Amino acid sequence: DDRHISPYKRQHHGNPVTDFIHKLDSSRLVDSASGWFDQNCGDVNSLHYYFLGLPIPKSDRVLALSEFGGYSLRIPKHSACKNVYGYKKFKSRQALTDGFSRLMKDTIVPSAKKGYSATIYTQLSDIEEETNGLITYDRKKVKMNPLIVQKWNARIKKALK
């Protein structure tokens, strides 16, 4: 019984947990670490990128950028709190969209050409203490220009061909 073990130490139990999940249902893919301590188990080599250069590890598993971005824009009257949390903060919708475009152009699309099979932006919507979603906490405002986001999604798709 390991209920007393902290989640930070439990992450190192990836191999037995992954084996257990595969035995329960071998038809599902398992992301054992999702950006934590990868133990070379599971079906996905899952990385989180927020700073510095994006590594391209050699792997025989699917290589996924399972979190990136985390760019923040707080829109008054549409946030749960007054604090602004994100890995990079912006003051306008246009500045946020421009920052996202630079990240996609300089880092994310080139990484797709070098071996990443999936990318997941952090995050879909703001939550109580984080203002780094694509849409606001109350789901009433889209914070980036959707046409620009669609353009970059198409470029990633093309890069994977």
ZILIN-V864271 format. One record per helix or strand of 3 or more residues. SS is the DSSP state (H for helix, E for strand). FROM is the first residue (numbers start at 0). TO is the last residue. If there is no record, write none. Layout:
# ZILIN-V864271
{{SS:FROM:TO} {SS:FROM:TO}}
This chain:
# ZILIN-V864271
{{H:6:23} {E:43:48} {E:61:68} {H:92:112} {E:117:121} {H:145:158}}
